[in-house]
């Protein structure tokens, strides 16, 4: 299916030229105007294109998936710009790391509710910090006691009856978010990432669950059971069901959601990026389902240079060859910027939230019908704030995918045949 994108008024189709037109910064009243008119070239132009693609995807009403690697919860970025983004209702699900989920709990700990993280110089004396029991993450630091308390908290939670069965990581992190939310309320601290996703039924995927301290504490309890120190421990991760659940959500976006398309924002690369992109090959290449497409919109901000050959650095254009990104529109709907996303995301999110606020004011003054007729993007920006609540719908969506798999019986059985000696 070929999609027709909005006309670009700065582009001359007769000459294939895009005219460079700028505006003075002191003539701009909004961040939208600044991003649109004051970033004409070089690195700034990459940022402008990313902003314009996000604006277009949101205005179209496209559900977003978000892939984030890096210590966003240790650094407080989750509360600065990530949670406000999730509260718009634009994001369908999140792919991140076990460490992000683990460190998200620090601010709710009883002994550290006044603030567990403080700043230190990047050029710190790390031997001295070690001696005083301080752990450093670049220019963020916290007492070693924070980790020990977090381990006790995680270990206590994982022994609760709710966890004593095999489950997907999305269910585990939803339950963990429920406990984080309870402790945050008790200690009067701001909601964290997992608590926010729990309340909004946003699924959280972790592609490498064994590479983080939530799972390390689960390993401790498993080891204690093996050694006879605890009588039983029934928690176990169902990785098959978790990957399948991600595929069910991708199928929902392509075939059930009215827009019939998905957008993705990738921040930092790594395993979260790969997990975010793998439902398309899982559905099309591996399960053999017809008419499966990749993302219509794909923007990424990564530090890895494209010459290193890593998945982190590969641009959306390369993902087109794998089928993970829409081949018909990628030249207009994708962009990859090399940079540290922590330096630009507060401004991007603020600009997008300001756009929403502007549309809300228009609707309050003129009514939805008039505004949506004049400003079509307003409809996508003003989609319901409660969001998609996909975690609550996962059983039904997984059942739909299973029905598709059942109907593809002949192809799947044929795919098992190969001479292996």
N, C-alpha and C positions, 0 to 999 in steps of 0.2 A: 504494500500500500504506500503510495507516494503522498507525502504530506506537504501542503502548501503553507509556507511560512509567511508572516507579515512582511509587507514591503518595507525596504530600508530606504528612507528618503535621502540618505547621504550617498547612496550607491547609484552610479550612472550605468544602466544596463547596456547602453550603446557602446561604451568604451571600457567596460569592466573596471572602472575606477571608483574608488570610494574617496570622496572628497574629505579633506581634513578641515574641519570647522571647530573652532573652540570658542569658549566664553570666559571672560574674566572671572576669577573666583569671587571678587567682590560684587559681581552681578548675580551670583547664585544664592538662592534663598533656602534650598533644601539639599540634603545629601544626594538625592536622586539627580538633581541638576549638576552637582559636582562630579559624580561618577560618570554621568552621560556626556558632559561638555568640557571637562577640564583634565581628562586623562587621554590625550590624543595619541601618544606614541610610547614605544618601548615597554618597559615593565608596567607602566600605567595603563597601556592599552590592553594588556592581558587582563588586568583587574577590571577595566571597563567592560570587556567582553564577558567576563564571568558574571558581573553584576547584571548585565543586560539579558544573559541567558537565564539567570535565576528569576529575574523580573518576568520574563516571557513565560517560563514554566509555571510560576505561581499564578500568573494571570490566566493561564490556560486551565488551571484547576488540576494540574498533574500531581498525583501523590509523589512524595519524595521518600527515598531511602537515604540514610545518612551513615557514612562510614568514618569513624574517628579513631585514629591511633595517637599515642602520646599521652602524657600525664595531665589530662584536662581537669580531673577532679582534684588532684594534689594542688594544682595551681589556681584553683577557683574559677577557671574559665567556664565550667559548667553553669555556675550561677551568674556569671557576667553576661554571656551571650547564648549559651547552648539551651538552657531551660527556657528563656524567652522565645527561642526559635521553636522548641517543641510545643509551647503553649499556643502557637498559632493554629494548630490543627493541620498543618501542611505535611507533617512527617508521618509516614506509615510505620516504619520500623527502623531500628538502629543496629549497626554492627560496630563492635568495639573490642576492647581487650579485657581479660580477666582482671588485670591490674587496675583499670579504670573503675571497675565495679568494687574491688576491694578497697581502694583508697577513698571511694565515695563515702565510706562510713566513718571516716576519722572525725569529722566535724560534729557528729552526734554522740561521740563517746562521753560517758559521764564525767571523766576526769579532764576532758579537753574541750568542753562545750564553749569555753570562752575563746577558743581559737587554737588549733593544734599546729598550724603552719606559720612559719615566719620567713622573712627574707634574709638571704645571706649573699655576699659577693660571689660572682662566678669564680673569681680567682681566690677562693678561700684556702685556708690552711686545713686541708682535709684530715691530716694526721691529728691536728688539735681538735677538730670536730669529732673525730672518732673517739678520742680520749674522753671528751665530755658527754659522749652518748648522743651526738647529733647526727642525723642522717640527711644527706643533701641530694636534691634533685635539681641540678643546674643552679638556679638562684632561689629555690624554695628549700626549706629545711624543717625538720620536726624531730622531736625527741624519740629515741628508740622505744620508749615506753608506749608511744602511740601504736607502733606495730604490735607490741606484745598485748596491749589491750584489745586491739582489733582482732588478733588471733583468738583471744578468749571469747570475744563476742561471736565471731564466725563459728567457732567450734560449738558454742552453746546453741546457736540457732540451728546448725546442721543436725543436732541431736533431737530436735523437736519432732513430734509425731508427723507433722505435715511433710517432712522431708524423707520419711523412711520408705521410699519406693523408687523404682526406676522412673525417670522423668527427663524431659528435654531441658536443655539449659535455659530456654526461655521461661519455662515454669519455675525453675530454681531461682532465676534472677527476679521473676515477678514476686515470688514469696519472700526473697531477701529484701526487695524493695518495700514490701509490707512491713517487715520488722524494722528496717531503717526509718520508715515513716513514723512508726510508733515511738521510737527512741527520740527522733527529732522533735516530735510534738511534746514529749515529756520534758525535754531539756530546752525547749524554746529556741531552737536554731532553725535557720532557713532550710527549706526542703532541698534535698540533694537530687542527684540524677536518677538513681534507681527508684526513689520514692515518687518522683514526678512521673516516671514511666509506669510505675505500678498504678497510680491514680488515673492515668490516662490510657491504660491498657495498651501501651506501646511495647511490642516485643523487642527484647534485647538479645542479639546473637553474639556469640564469642567463638570465633573460628579455631582458636588454640586454647581451649579451657585448661589444659594441663600446664600452661605457661603463666601461672599467676598464683597468688597466695590464697584466693578463695579455695581453689582446688587443692593447694598444699595442705590446708587445714582439713579438707575431706580425706586426703591421703593419711594424715595423722590418725584420724578416727578409724579408718580402715586398718591401719597398722596396729592400733591398739586392740582392735577386735581379733586380728590374726594372732596377737601375742596373749590373748586371754585377759586383757586389762579392762575391756568393756564387753558386756555380754552380747550385744548386737549392734549393728550399724547397717541400715538398709538403703541409704541413699546411693544412687548410681545414675550416671548420665547416659541418656539414650541419644547417641550422636546420629544414628540413622533417622530417627524421628525428627530431630532438630533440623537437619539439612532438608528433609522432606517438607517440613513446615515452612522453611524459607521459600521452597519451590511453590508451595501452595499460595503464598502471598504474592509471588511474582505472577503466577497464573491469574490471581484475582485482579491485579493491576492491568493486565493485558486484555482480559476477556470479560470481567464482571464490572469493573469500575466504568462509569460513563465515558471517561476520556479515552479509555483503551490504550493507555500509555503510562510509563513510569519515568521519573527523573531521579538522578542520584547526585549527591554531593559527597565527594571523597576528600578527606582532610588527613594528610599524613601518610597515606599508602599502607604498606604492610599487609598482614593477614586480614584486618578488617576490610580493606579494599577488595581483596580476592574473594572473601566470603560474600561481599555485597554484589559481586559480578557473577558468581558461579551459578545462580538459579537458571540463567538462560541456557548454558550448555547442559546443565543437568536435565532440564525439561526437553530440549530439542535434540541434542546429540546423544545423551545417555538413555533417556526414557522414550525418545523417538516421537514426541508429540508434535503434531503439525502446527504450522503458522505461529510458532513461538518466536518472539522478537526480543532484541535487547532493549536497552534504555533509549528513549527518545532524546532525553536531555542528560548530559554528563559533564559536570565541571569538577575539576580537582585542583587542589593546591598542595604540592608536595615539595620537599627539599631535595629529593634525589635527582641527579642529572640524568637525562634520558640516555646518555652514553653508557651508563653502568649496566644496562641490560636487565635491570630488575623489574619485577611487576610494579613496584612502587612508582617507578619513574615512567612507565610506558603510558603514552597519551591515549585519549579515547579513540583516536584514529586507528591505532594499532589494535585496540579492542574490537573495532569493526571487523577485522579479519577473522576474529574468533566468533563473531555473531553476538557479542555482548552489548554492542551499541548499534543503533539503527543506521544501516548503510546508506539510506536514501536522504538523510537529513543532517548527518554528523558535521558537515562543513559549516552549517549555520547554528547547530544546537549543542556543540561541545567545545570545551576549552580546557587546557592544562596550563597551570601557572606554576613556575618554580619559585617557591618562597615558603616562609614560615607562616602558617595560617593564623598563629596567635597574633600576628601584627595587623591582620586585615579583617578577621571575622567580626570583631566588635563593630566596625564601621559598616560592613556589608549587612549584618543583621539589623543594625539600627536604621539603615536606609530602607530596608524592606519593611520593617515595622512602622516607620514613618509613612510609607506609602499606604499601608493598611489603615493607619489612623486617618490619613487624608480621605480615603474612600469612605470610612465610617462617618466622617463629618459630612461628606456629600450626601450620603444616604439619609442621615438624620435630618438634613435640611430639605432634600428634594424627594426622598423616597427611592426604594430599590429600582422600580421599573424605569424611572427616568435616568438614573445613574448608570444602570447596567446597559441601557440602550446607547448612551453616549460614551461610556467608558467600559467596554467589554471586559477588560482585565479586572475590574472591580469585583466581578462575580467570583473569580478564582481567589483573589486576595481575601475576600470575605466569606470563604467557606466556613462551616461551623467550627468553632474553637474546640469543641469536644473531640475533634479528630476522628480517625477511622476505627479506633478501638479494636484493632485486629486480633489482639490476644484473646479477647472475649469471643471472637468469631472463628478461632482457629480450627475447632473440631469440624464445623460445617465446611470450611474452605479446604481442609485436608480431605474430607470425604468427597468433595467435588474432584479433586485431583486424583484420588484413588479410582473414581469412576472413569476418568479419562485413561488412566493406566490400564484398567480392566478392558476397556474398549480397544486398546492397542495391543491386545494379546498376541496376535500373529507376528507383528514386527518384533516385539520383545522376545518371544521365544526364538525367533530366527537369530536375534543378536547374541544368543548364548553359544552359538556354534562356531568353533574354531579348532583346528587340529593342533593339539599340544603334545602329540606323541603318545 
